[in-house]
Amino acid sequence: MSSFEKKAANEKDAEFEDHHHVEVSDELSPELEALLKTEPLNGLSNVEVAERIAQFGKNEITEKKTNPFLKFLSYFTGAIAYLIELAFILSGVVEDWVDFGIIGALLVINALIGFIE
């Protein structure tokens, strides 16, 4: 019996369930409804909104600001970056100015691309 025939025989013996896809359910589970402490169809009154804002604060995430210059400098850190920086320094020590310029330019271009992205 070929593998195709075995597969066809196995498919005949397989049982399939009907599956109904539901995009959005209008009903909330009782546990979630109790946790929300509100009626989902009516929402919150203005008084309840004010109380919840006073108790929990606004529903927002504060953005942490980072110094752009420090973020740019962070692209010069890491194991591979340190090795390339070592090659940059060594090429300057041995006065191989072409390699020094190319490696320096690549370091800065890499940092710029990372910063812009």
C-alpha positions as a Markdown table, in Angstrom:
| # | Residue | x | y | z |
|---|---|---|---|---|
| 1 | Met | 0.0 | 0.0 | 0.0 |
| 2 | Ser | 1.5 | 3.4 | -1.0 |
| 3 | Ser | 1.8 | 6.3 | 1.3 |
| 4 | Phe | -1.0 | 8.1 | -0.6 |
| 5 | Glu | -3.3 | 5.2 | -0.1 |
| 6 | Lys | -2.5 | 5.0 | 3.6 |
| 7 | Lys | -3.2 | 8.7 | 3.9 |
| 8 | Ala | -6.6 | 8.4 | 2.1 |
| 9 | Ala | -7.5 | 5.4 | 4.3 |
| 10 | Asn | -6.7 | 7.5 | 7.5 |
| 11 | Glu | -8.8 | 10.4 | 6.3 |
| 12 | Lys | -11.8 | 8.1 | 5.9 |
| 13 | Asp | -11.5 | 7.1 | 9.5 |
| 14 | Ala | -10.9 | 10.7 | 10.8 |
| 15 | Glu | -13.7 | 12.5 | 12.7 |
| 16 | Phe | -14.2 | 16.1 | 12.1 |
| 17 | Glu | -16.0 | 18.6 | 14.4 |
| 18 | Asp | -18.1 | 21.5 | 13.2 |
| 19 | His | -16.5 | 24.8 | 14.3 |
| 20 | His | -18.3 | 28.0 | 14.4 |
| 21 | His | -16.2 | 31.2 | 14.4 |
| 22 | Val | -17.4 | 34.1 | 16.4 |
| 23 | Glu | -15.9 | 37.5 | 15.7 |
| 24 | Val | -17.3 | 39.4 | 18.7 |
| 25 | Ser | -19.3 | 38.2 | 21.6 |
| 26 | Asp | -21.8 | 40.6 | 23.1 |
| 27 | Glu | -21.9 | 38.7 | 26.4 |
| 28 | Leu | -19.3 | 39.0 | 29.1 |
| 29 | Ser | -18.5 | 36.2 | 31.5 |
| 30 | Pro | -20.0 | 36.8 | 35.0 |
| 31 | Glu | -16.4 | 36.8 | 36.4 |
| 32 | Leu | -15.4 | 39.7 | 34.1 |
| 33 | Glu | -18.6 | 41.6 | 34.7 |
| 34 | Ala | -18.1 | 41.4 | 38.5 |
| 35 | Leu | -14.5 | 42.5 | 38.1 |
| 36 | Leu | -15.5 | 45.6 | 36.0 |
| 37 | Lys | -18.2 | 46.5 | 38.5 |
| 38 | Thr | -20.4 | 48.0 | 35.8 |
| 39 | Glu | -23.2 | 47.1 | 33.5 |
| 40 | Pro | -21.6 | 46.5 | 30.0 |
| 41 | Leu | -24.7 | 47.7 | 28.1 |
| 42 | Asn | -25.0 | 51.0 | 29.9 |
| 43 | Gly | -21.4 | 51.9 | 30.7 |
| 44 | Leu | -20.3 | 54.3 | 33.5 |
| 45 | Ser | -22.1 | 57.4 | 34.6 |
| 46 | Asn | -20.1 | 60.7 | 34.8 |
| 47 | Val | -20.0 | 60.4 | 38.6 |
| 48 | Glu | -18.5 | 56.8 | 38.3 |
| 49 | Val | -16.0 | 58.0 | 35.8 |
| 50 | Ala | -14.8 | 60.8 | 38.1 |
| 51 | Glu | -14.6 | 58.4 | 41.1 |
| 52 | Arg | -12.5 | 55.9 | 39.1 |
| 53 | Ile | -10.2 | 58.5 | 37.8 |
| 54 | Ala | -9.7 | 59.8 | 41.3 |
| 55 | Gln | -9.1 | 56.2 | 42.6 |
| 56 | Phe | -7.0 | 54.7 | 39.8 |
| 57 | Gly | -5.8 | 57.7 | 37.7 |
| 58 | Lys | -6.2 | 58.1 | 34.0 |
| 59 | Asn | -5.9 | 55.1 | 31.7 |
| 60 | Glu | -2.6 | 56.0 | 30.2 |
| 61 | Ile | 1.1 | 55.0 | 30.1 |
| 62 | Thr | 3.6 | 57.7 | 30.8 |
| 63 | Glu | 6.3 | 57.9 | 28.2 |
| 64 | Lys | 9.9 | 57.8 | 29.4 |
| 65 | Lys | 12.0 | 60.4 | 27.7 |
| 66 | Thr | 15.6 | 59.5 | 26.9 |
| 67 | Asn | 18.4 | 61.9 | 26.0 |
| 68 | Pro | 18.9 | 61.5 | 22.2 |
| 69 | Phe | 22.6 | 62.1 | 22.5 |
| 70 | Leu | 22.9 | 59.2 | 25.0 |
| 71 | Lys | 20.7 | 57.0 | 22.9 |
| 72 | Phe | 23.0 | 57.7 | 19.9 |
| 73 | Leu | 26.1 | 56.9 | 22.0 |
| 74 | Ser | 24.5 | 53.6 | 23.0 |
| 75 | Tyr | 24.9 | 52.3 | 19.5 |
| 76 | Phe | 28.7 | 52.3 | 20.0 |
| 77 | Thr | 28.4 | 49.7 | 22.8 |
| 78 | Gly | 28.4 | 45.9 | 22.6 |
| 79 | Ala | 30.9 | 43.2 | 22.0 |
| 80 | Ile | 31.1 | 43.5 | 18.2 |
| 81 | Ala | 31.1 | 47.3 | 18.4 |
| 82 | Tyr | 34.0 | 47.2 | 20.9 |
| 83 | Leu | 36.0 | 44.9 | 18.6 |
| 84 | Ile | 35.4 | 47.3 | 15.7 |
| 85 | Glu | 36.4 | 50.2 | 17.8 |
| 86 | Leu | 39.6 | 48.4 | 18.8 |
| 87 | Ala | 40.4 | 47.9 | 15.1 |
| 88 | Phe | 39.7 | 51.6 | 14.6 |
| 89 | Ile | 42.2 | 52.5 | 17.4 |
| 90 | Leu | 44.8 | 50.1 | 16.2 |
| 91 | Ser | 44.6 | 51.3 | 12.6 |
| 92 | Gly | 45.2 | 54.8 | 13.9 |
| 93 | Val | 48.2 | 53.6 | 16.0 |
| 94 | Val | 49.9 | 52.0 | 13.0 |
| 95 | Glu | 49.0 | 55.0 | 10.9 |
| 96 | Asp | 46.9 | 53.1 | 8.4 |
| 97 | Trp | 44.8 | 56.2 | 7.6 |
| 98 | Val | 42.7 | 54.6 | 4.9 |
| 99 | Asp | 41.5 | 51.8 | 7.1 |
| 100 | Phe | 41.1 | 54.3 | 10.0 |
| 101 | Gly | 38.8 | 56.5 | 7.9 |
| 102 | Ile | 36.8 | 53.6 | 6.5 |
| 103 | Ile | 36.3 | 51.9 | 9.9 |
| 104 | Gly | 35.4 | 55.2 | 11.6 |
| 105 | Ala | 32.9 | 56.0 | 8.9 |
| 106 | Leu | 31.3 | 52.6 | 9.1 |
| 107 | Leu | 31.0 | 53.0 | 12.9 |
| 108 | Val | 29.3 | 56.3 | 12.6 |
| 109 | Ile | 27.0 | 55.2 | 9.7 |
| 110 | Asn | 26.0 | 52.1 | 11.7 |
| 111 | Ala | 25.2 | 54.2 | 14.7 |
| 112 | Leu | 23.2 | 56.7 | 12.6 |
| 113 | Ile | 21.1 | 54.0 | 10.9 |
| 114 | Gly | 20.4 | 52.4 | 14.3 |
| 115 | Phe | 19.4 | 55.8 | 15.8 |
| 116 | Ile | 17.2 | 56.7 | 12.9 |
| 117 | Glu | 15.4 | 53.4 | 12.9 |
